[in-house]
């Protein structure tokens, strides 16, 4: 019996020994700002129509994305990734606030934002504000946005915009910048450091 | 005897011509196309698969959304998609998402080449169709009829399924 066990064990060990060495880990995506950058407090309107300030986010880390509801794929893809981040956070999911800031105040009213973010997760926050309020906030984050007319329709336009995602720490400072398309599990790993 | 040989030789081209015409006639004798198929799509060399449209996020008319598909050209000539029509949309444009560093741009393109024997995929993050001025919002499970128009005059109708906004 023991002999059999020994034989099996040594066979398994041999299998283990034959495995090639683990490849060196690739660097984790996400640019960490060291030190985190303080942001000026701002107030926009949330998807319930109430005023919402940056200072309202303090106390918990936040993940922020700038986009617009008529965006055909970049924005729904990113919000879908935020959903995935939230589910990967598991028990810590409620410790992070997810925020979508519209760069299209003309079309993205609070009501429209409520339907949009609600389609992804009822806890996600949508923010909107006119260009005068939005422009300085976007600049602080390093976000570019520009409406571009579409020829096929007299009224239709798209908005070119920076598609990075931003993690804020508990103090509301800009802590990490993620490129568009950063895998959700990398975001989760980075965000856990802020919890 | 010799006289007949010479005559035969002189007649040969004539007979060859007759034979050639007869053979051409045989070659042209294809089975008739099925009566219901219009001539230019009876043997459509361009097919589309995985045709889908993203659901619209909110209620109300006048929205826009993206559509995606993979085009396959099994024919011997190159094709170029130059226009698309969609039932229920005021207009359809062909777009490409590009990026300059972190800034995303979406710009219209004149057409998409589908080379002979080749495939082109329109997918999120790259080439896509923009359906503009939708008469009604689109919900997952709905279908949208698209007509793909190619520079050669070829038109291909395809049915797109509406998929959820996010997986």
Interface residues (C-beta under 8 A of the other chain):
Chain A: X69 X70 X72 X73 X74 X76 X77 X79 X80 X83 X112 X115 X116 X119 X120 X144 X148 X150 X151 X152 X153 X155 X156 X158 X160 X161 X162 X163 X164 X179 X180 X181
Chain B: X54 X57 X58 X59 X62 X63 X64 X65 X66 X90 X91 X92 X93 X97 X99 X102 X103 X104 X105 X106 X107 X108 X124 X125 X128 X130 X132 X133 X165 X166 X167
